């Protein structure tokens, strides 16, 4: 899937052919979605945890934190933000139930 996306992306953004630019862009996109999710939801989910589709908001926050840390460390980019995300993952994980660390599979993938 990533290869198909990248191939199409290159046709409009030739810099995506360069691994450095593409991988940094992947990390930046992951950082963007993490920061947006934290901005939208973190204050609200400290005291309650509403449903969001087939999961809960806390699950989505934890998964985005973990995904960002993984991609950031893999490509060795944005290490300070990665350290913050790792710390927040552990702090929230200590407060929230263990079920919040994984998303349920969508019915089509079960």
Secondary structure, 3 states (H helix, E strand, C coil): CHHHHHHHHHHHCHHHHCHHHHHHHHHHHHHHHHHHHHHHHHHHHCCCCCEECCEEHHHHHHHHHHHHHHHHHHHCCCHHHHHHHHHHHHHHHHHCCHHHHCCCCCHHHC
